[in-house]
């Protein structure tokens, strides 16, 4: 079963008297356990598409299924609970809580899902070890480099064992060397945790790692490339 299915999705933003179509008749299937990249120029609709998949925004028309659930059928409270159980998020600005330690930031989504304390402790320790920052568990985010903060964000996204992790330009605020290391880490985590990753990105290194790439322009999907892009180009 696909982890995400979008059927005839439309989304229009209304700015005063002007209507701006962001997405038009989008049909898309995202395969499970894959590294999928949504790419396109600024204003193409890729962030809107990511927000719809992440249940942060709602489509004006069509149907979206995430992990088999038709999300438009859910109430606001049920949708919040669904996001907490099935989705993880990685942001380009990290979005860590500055007053919480590294370990507490990773633990936070587990507190929201009422995971028992012993399981929270075990999972946080395992994830911090997996992303290579176990020695920073008691540090605050302000004491970390950009790459280290993104590692915390990755661990936090994986903490609730989601079906899908969404990342909006995850390497945009990192230098090229650190960005490459973060992409390699996310790829490793995707394979180890058997979770689907969906990115929006302009980064050629991210594109090169993709199993599937969705190319979008002016709110329309121009092409979907299945299989590693580097292999497809050969």
C-alpha positions in Angstrom: 0.0 0.0 0.0 1.3 3.5 -0.8 2.1 5.6 2.2 0.5 8.6 0.5 -2.1 8.9 -2.3 -3.3 12.2 -3.7 -6.3 12.1 -6.1 -7.2 15.2 -8.2 -6.0 17.6 -5.5 -6.5 21.3 -5.9 -5.5 24.2 -3.7 -6.1 27.9 -4.3 -5.0 30.8 -2.1 -7.2 34.0 -2.0 -5.4 37.3 -1.5 -7.9 40.1 -1.3 -9.7 40.0 -4.6 -7.0 37.8 -6.3 -7.2 34.0 -6.5 -3.8 32.3 -6.8 -3.9 28.6 -7.8 -1.1 26.8 -5.9 -1.9 23.2 -7.0 -4.0 22.1 -9.9 -5.3 18.5 -10.4 -2.5 16.8 -8.6 -2.3 13.0 -8.8 0.5 11.4 -6.9 1.4 8.1 -5.2 4.3 7.9 -2.7 5.8 4.5 -2.2 6.5 3.1 1.3 10.1 2.9 2.6 11.4 5.3 0.0 13.4 8.6 -0.2 11.1 10.9 -2.2 12.0 14.4 -3.2 9.6 17.1 -4.4 11.5 19.7 -6.5 10.7 22.8 -8.5 11.4 26.5 -8.7 10.4 29.0 -6.0 6.6 29.4 -6.1 6.0 26.1 -7.9 3.8 24.7 -5.2 6.2 22.2 -3.6 5.8 23.6 0.0 2.1 23.7 -0.4 2.1 20.0 -1.6 4.3 19.1 1.4 1.9 20.9 3.8 -1.0 19.0 2.4 0.7 15.6 2.7 1.7 16.6 6.3 -1.9 17.4 7.2 -0.8 21.0 8.1 -3.1 22.5 5.4 -6.3 21.2 3.7 -7.0 20.8 0.0 -9.9 22.6 -1.6 -10.7 19.6 -3.7 -9.8 15.9 -4.2 -8.8 13.2 -1.7 -5.6 12.7 0.3 -4.8 9.4 2.0 -1.9 9.1 4.4 -1.0 5.7 5.9 -4.4 4.5 4.5 -6.4 7.2 6.2 -8.5 9.7 4.2 -7.4 12.7 6.2 -10.2 15.1 5.1 -12.6 12.8 7.0 -11.0 13.6 10.3 -12.0 16.3 12.8 -9.5 18.8 13.9 -8.8 16.9 17.1 -8.5 13.6 15.3 -6.2 15.1 12.7 -3.9 16.4 15.4 -3.8 13.0 17.0 -3.2 11.4 13.6 -0.2 13.7 12.9 1.3 12.9 16.3 1.1 9.2 15.7 1.9 8.9 12.0 4.0 11.9 11.0 7.4 13.3 11.8 8.7 16.7 10.7 12.1 18.2 10.0 12.4 21.9 9.4 15.1 24.0 7.8 15.2 26.3 10.9 15.3 23.2 13.2 12.3 24.4 15.3 13.9 23.1 18.5 12.6 24.4 21.9 15.4 26.5 23.2 14.7 26.0 26.9 14.7 22.2 26.6 17.8 20.1 26.5 18.6 17.9 23.5 17.2 14.9 25.2 14.0 16.8 26.2 13.5 18.0 22.7 13.6 14.5 21.3 11.4 13.3 24.2 8.7 16.0 23.6 6.6 14.2 20.9 6.6 11.1 23.1 5.2 13.1 26.0 2.4 14.3 23.7 1.6 10.7 22.8 1.7 9.7 26.5 4.4 7.1 25.9 5.4 5.5 29.2 8.5 7.0 30.9 10.7 3.9 30.6 10.0 3.6 26.9 10.6 7.3 26.4 14.0 7.1 28.1 15.0 4.0 26.0 13.9 5.5 22.7 15.5 8.9 23.3 18.8 7.3 24.3 18.8 4.9 21.2 18.0 7.8 18.8 20.6 10.1 20.2 23.1 7.3 19.8 22.0 6.6 16.3 22.3 10.2 15.1 25.7 10.6 16.8 25.0 13.1 19.5 24.5 11.0 22.7 27.2 13.1 24.3 25.1 16.3 23.8 22.0 15.0 25.6 22.1 17.6 28.3 23.1 20.5 26.1 20.7 23.2 25.1 20.1 23.8 21.3 21.9 27.2 21.5 25.1 25.3 22.5 25.1 23.2 19.3 26.2 23.8 15.7 23.7 23.8 12.8 24.5 20.3 11.8 24.1 19.1 15.4 20.7 20.8 15.8 19.5 19.1 12.6 20.6 15.8 14.0 18.4 16.5 17.0 15.5 17.4 14.7 16.0 14.1 12.9 15.9 12.2 16.2 12.8 14.1 17.3 11.0 13.3 14.0 11.8 9.6 14.4 10.9 9.4 18.1 7.2 8.5 17.7 8.1 5.8 15.1 6.1 7.5 12.3 5.0 6.1 8.9 6.3 9.2 7.2 8.9 11.9 7.9 8.5 15.2 6.0 11.3 17.7 5.5 11.1 21.2 4.0 14.5 22.2 2.5 16.4 20.3 5.3 19.8 21.4 4.1 19.0 25.0 3.2 20.7 26.5 6.2 23.7 24.2 6.3 27.1 24.4 4.5 27.6 21.9 1.7 29.8 19.5 3.8 27.3 19.5 6.7 24.4 19.2 4.4 25.9 16.1 2.7 26.5 14.5 6.1 22.9 15.2 7.1 21.5 13.7 3.9 23.6 10.6 4.4 22.3 10.4 8.0 18.7 10.7 6.9 19.2 8.1 4.3 20.7 5.7 6.9 17.8 6.4 9.3 15.2 5.9 6.5 16.6 2.4 5.8 17.2 1.4 9.4 13.7 2.5 10.6 11.8 1.4 7.5 10.1 4.8 7.2 9.2 6.9 4.2 11.0 10.3 3.8 9.5 13.1 1.7 11.5 16.3 1.1 11.1 19.5 -0.7 14.5 20.6 -2.0 16.6 22.4 -4.5 19.7 20.7 -3.3 21.4 18.6 -6.1 22.8 16.2 -3.4 19.3 15.5 -2.1 18.1 14.9 -5.6 20.9 12.5 -6.3 19.9 10.4 -3.3 16.2 10.2 -4.2 14.5 6.9 -4.9 11.7 8.9 -6.5 11.5 12.5 -7.6 8.4 14.6 -8.2 9.1 17.6 -10.4 6.6 20.4 -10.0 6.1 23.7 -11.8 3.3 26.3 -11.6 1.2 24.0 -9.5 1.3 21.1 -11.9 3.4 17.9 -11.7 5.7 18.0 -14.7 7.3 14.6 -14.2 7.7 11.8 -11.7 11.0 9.9 -11.9 10.9 6.5 -10.3 14.2 5.0 -9.3 17.5 6.7 -8.3 18.0 9.9 -10.4 21.6 9.3 -11.0 20.8 5.8 -12.4 17.9 7.2 -14.5 20.3 9.8 -16.1 22.7 7.1 -17.2 
